């Protein structure tokens, strides 16, 4: 048994955000690699009429738990769902459940957050900041607490270009932000007034997500420093490199939606600065490092470390990949690993000029969406492309801050943690960011999209047909380009004659 496995033996763990992308991978990995864990308690909110136990059953029946089920068919007995709501006082837990957590839990992962960039400030405050204070209050009463890891984001301090592994001063205190949000309610602001006020409050921060995450980190630093606590930041998580299933991913993520749109030929222009790093990391490596960070947090507290330990898990300077590389790789794979049934020839223009992007966005996305809806109406079908365009526009503008931004991240604590691991733990909980190439990762990412989102796996004949379709779309694309250039030249000639 390895040192990390020994640390988790007979321990009870409490996880918020267990129904999300990170949470599910975290639960599966913990139970598969640390089989002697006693219990995993997860907070589950009733959603869309589904009871919390039904939601848990839905999660454990999902495909990513198949490797765990193969080694431990009865793993579900170790997972205990607790009905609650992250936005409510004490998470809306019953007195019985609350007392059980305080008595039994020794390791806490606070993963829950709203990652919507345009979330109203009031909602972001409740979920991203108030919940952290609630969790600290619960942890203070846990009798056997060994480690409490608050999961943040690498972009919580994105207003700085050089981000160290330390807690930065928050833009506002938790108390002041609470008063400001209360004032918004008292003034009964309209949606437009609320947006304008929020923009003033955010200052240099691009959205309410990063803003509230920054404040939450300071809450941890000031209110939980007597606890065995650490802050774990990671950048944008993409598909799993190896575990539990190669290429497994979350289709709702912005980067994944962009990848799908490009490969289907729907996204023709990308708002990104090609020379900067993508700052994406495989989700399984993220969770491996998170598991190891709890082990390290416990031992750091025993050594009476005074400041809150911070971990920056990013690709950064250790294994960089630029947006130019991302585009060139996708172009190189058009005839090797195509998506099934693309709508148009997959290719894209990249620019970091907002004005040029908006011009091309309307020419290459808005006009085709309108024309496509006209065709759908003629065919008697519901027009949906303009709605997709509007949704895509919001997404692109929201992530533009990250796709055009450039940061330097310090990762000394991550490297130090890796050195502390035994050889067996390094194999079991690999989070070495240099252990893969981006060619390998993006190939797995693309296949994951086909397999887990489109439910498509090509046999030899199917791959040939997909490649033939891409070749046909290439010729269509050349005809469209030729027609476009001919129209432009005709217009120029007409203008020249008029002048």
ABEGO torsion letter per residue (X at the ends): XBAAAAAABGBBBBBBGAABAAAAAAAAAAAAABAABABBBBBBBBBGGBBAAAAAAAAAABAAAAAAAAABAAAAAABBBBBBBAABBGGGBBAAAAAAAAAABABBBBABBBABAABBAAAAAAAAAAAAAAAAAAAAABAABABBBBBBBAAAAAABABBBBBBBBBABBAAAAAAAAAAAAAAGBBAAAAAAAAAAAAEABABAAAAAAAAAAAAAAAAAAABBBBBBBBBBBBBBAAOABBGBBBAABAAAAAAAAAAAGABABBBBBAABBAGBBBAAAAAAAAAAAAAAAAAAAAAGBABBBBBBBBAEAABBBBAAAAAAAAAAAAAABBBBGBABBBBBBBBABAAAAAAAAAAAAAAAAAAAAAAAAAAGBBBAAAAAAAAAAAAAAAAAAAAABBBBBBAAAAAAAAAABBAAAAAABBABAAABBAAAAAAAAAAAAAAAAAGBBBBAAAAAAAAAAAAAAAAAAAAAAAAAAAAAAAAAAAAAAAX
